């Protein structure tokens, strides 16, 4: 019998941003629905996010940012400190593109055009915004199952609505963009990893200060057709 050697697709680096918005009674997260014509997870509700691009590494140097020390390169499984920080910038850029919300602060000295004229980082410089990478909290990772052709190694980050500027407006990548309560979000059409991350947020019981002190982070994937969660213990230097 002829044997076939199956080589899984290498996962692309990606980042996902879970934006927390609280009121006196409920906690909400920002989610949108992927268009039905999408190649990846059509019709599924997701958090903002996307693939890491070369421009995100360039942005770290361009904006002369100081590193977010809470985000350990060992935790995010990054090959360098600059690559680690670029993953945070991916989350910020993709969220701005998909939702119109900028995790940033105004700085008039940052108004010069970005080095790549086609990059959406120019939307930041046009508004004199500097990305606030220090406002992000690392929360966990997920790797798309090896049997799928489209695969991502996604890092999940948390941020809080009060740290954003801009007006919420969806683009073509997300439809029905809205603030959804944690329990309501679990009743939407969501991926298993989204459900897992929502449950982890619920476990915090609104005590988000614990996230910055975490030493163990989940990595969610599938093995042998079953959910498989590895807990990475990180020794912070």
C-alpha positions in Angstrom: 0.0 0.0 0.0 1.3 3.4 -1.0 2.0 5.7 2.0 1.3 9.4 2.0 3.4 11.7 4.2 1.1 14.5 5.4 2.9 17.6 6.4 0.8 20.1 8.4 0.6 23.7 7.3 2.9 25.9 9.5 0.7 28.2 11.7 1.0 31.9 11.0 1.6 34.3 13.9 -1.5 36.1 14.9 -3.0 38.2 17.7 -6.4 38.5 19.2 -7.7 41.3 21.5 -10.4 40.8 24.0 -11.7 44.2 25.0 -13.4 44.3 28.4 -16.1 46.9 29.1 -17.7 46.9 32.6 -20.8 48.5 34.1 -22.2 48.1 37.6 -24.0 44.8 36.8 -22.4 43.2 33.8 -19.1 42.7 31.9 -19.1 43.0 28.1 -16.7 42.0 25.4 -16.5 43.4 21.9 -17.2 40.8 19.2 -18.2 40.7 15.5 -19.4 38.1 13.1 -17.2 36.9 10.3 -18.9 37.3 6.8 -20.4 34.1 5.4 -18.0 34.3 2.4 -14.9 34.1 4.6 -12.5 31.3 4.0 -11.9 30.9 7.7 -14.7 30.3 10.2 -17.6 31.9 8.1 -20.5 33.2 10.2 -18.7 32.7 13.5 -18.5 35.4 16.2 -14.9 36.4 17.1 -12.9 38.9 18.9 -10.9 41.5 16.8 -7.6 40.2 15.6 -5.5 39.0 12.7 -2.2 37.9 11.3 1.1 39.5 12.3 2.7 41.6 9.5 6.2 42.9 8.9 4.9 46.4 9.5 4.1 45.5 13.1 7.8 44.9 13.7 8.6 48.1 11.9 6.1 50.0 14.1 7.8 49.0 17.3 10.9 50.8 16.1 9.1 53.6 14.3 7.1 54.7 17.4 10.2 54.3 19.6 8.1 52.2 22.1 9.3 50.8 25.4 8.6 47.1 25.9 5.6 45.8 27.8 7.3 44.0 30.6 4.3 41.9 31.5 4.4 40.2 28.2 7.2 37.6 28.5 8.7 36.4 25.2 8.7 32.9 26.7 5.0 33.1 27.5 4.1 34.1 23.9 6.6 31.7 22.5 8.5 34.4 20.6 11.9 34.2 19.0 13.0 37.7 20.1 12.0 40.6 22.3 11.1 42.7 19.3 9.0 39.9 17.8 7.3 39.6 21.1 6.4 43.2 21.2 5.3 43.2 17.5 2.6 40.6 18.5 1.0 43.2 20.8 1.1 45.8 18.0 -0.7 43.3 15.7 -3.5 43.2 18.2 -3.7 47.0 18.3 -3.5 47.5 14.5 -6.0 44.8 13.7 -8.5 46.1 16.3 -8.2 49.6 14.9 -8.8 48.3 11.3 -11.8 46.1 12.2 -13.5 48.3 14.9 -12.3 51.9 14.6 -11.1 51.8 18.2 -7.5 52.8 18.9 -5.6 51.6 21.9 -3.4 54.7 21.8 -2.6 58.1 23.2 -2.3 61.4 21.3 1.3 62.6 20.8 1.8 65.5 18.3 5.5 64.4 17.8 4.2 61.2 16.1 2.5 62.9 13.1 5.2 62.0 10.5 4.1 59.4 7.9 4.8 55.7 8.6 7.6 54.2 6.6 5.2 52.1 4.6 2.7 54.4 2.8 0.2 51.6 2.4 0.2 50.5 6.0 -2.8 51.1 8.3 -0.3 52.4 10.8 -0.6 55.7 8.9 -4.1 56.0 10.4 -2.3 56.3 13.7 0.2 58.9 12.5 -2.5 60.9 10.8 -4.3 61.3 14.1 -1.0 61.8 16.0 -1.6 58.5 17.9 1.0 56.4 19.6 0.0 52.8 20.3 -0.3 51.9 24.0 1.3 48.5 24.1 1.8 48.7 27.9 -2.0 48.6 28.3 -2.2 45.0 27.0 -2.3 42.0 29.2 -1.2 38.6 27.9 -3.9 36.0 28.5 -3.1 32.8 26.6 -2.4 31.1 23.2 -4.1 28.9 20.7 -2.9 26.9 17.8 -5.3 25.8 15.0 -5.5 22.0 14.7 -2.9 20.4 12.4 -5.5 18.8 10.1 -6.7 22.2 8.9 -5.1 24.0 5.9 -5.5 27.5 7.3 -3.7 27.6 10.6 -2.7 30.3 13.2 -0.7 30.5 16.3 -2.8 33.2 18.0 -1.8 35.1 21.2 -4.8 36.4 23.2 -4.5 39.7 25.0 -6.8 41.7 27.3 -7.4 45.4 27.3 -10.0 47.7 28.8 -12.4 49.9 26.9 -11.6 53.1 28.9 -8.0 53.0 27.4 -9.3 53.3 23.8 -9.9 56.3 21.7 -12.0 56.6 18.5 -15.5 55.8 17.4 -16.6 52.2 16.9 -17.2 51.3 13.3 -17.0 47.9 11.7 -15.2 47.2 8.4 -15.8 44.4 5.9 -13.9 41.9 8.0 -16.5 41.9 10.9 -20.2 42.3 10.7 -22.7 42.9 13.6 -20.0 44.4 15.7 -21.3 44.9 19.2 -20.7 44.8 23.0 -22.0 41.4 24.2 -22.2 40.2 27.8 -20.0 37.3 28.8 -22.8 34.8 29.2 -24.6 36.0 26.0 -21.4 35.6 24.1 -21.3 32.0 25.0 -24.7 31.5 23.3 -23.5 32.9 20.0 -22.0 30.8 17.2 -18.4 30.8 18.5 -15.3 28.7 18.1 -14.3 26.3 20.9 -11.2 28.4 21.8 -13.4 31.5 22.1 -15.7 29.6 24.5 -12.6 28.6 26.5 -11.2 32.1 26.8 -14.7 33.5 27.8 -14.8 30.9 30.6 -11.3 31.9 31.7 -12.5 35.5 31.9 -15.6 34.6 33.9 -13.4 32.7 36.4 -11.6 36.0 37.1 -14.8 37.3 38.6 -13.9 40.9 37.5 -10.6 40.7 39.4 -8.4 41.6 36.4 -5.4 42.6 38.6 -4.6 38.9 38.9 -3.8 38.7 35.2 -0.7 40.9 35.4 0.7 38.6 38.1 -0.1 35.3 36.4 2.7 32.8 36.0 0.7 30.1 34.2 -0.9 30.6 30.8 -3.1 28.3 28.7 -2.3 27.0 25.2 -5.4 25.7 23.5 -5.4 23.2 20.6 -6.7 19.8 19.5 -4.9 16.4 19.7 -6.4 13.1 18.5 -9.8 14.8 17.8 -10.0 16.1 21.4 -9.5 19.4 23.1 -6.0 19.6 24.5 -4.9 22.4 26.9 -1.4 22.8 28.0 -0.6 25.1 30.9 2.7 26.9 30.3 4.5 27.9 33.6 6.6 31.0 33.0 9.4 32.2 35.2 9.6 35.9 34.6 13.1 37.4 34.4 
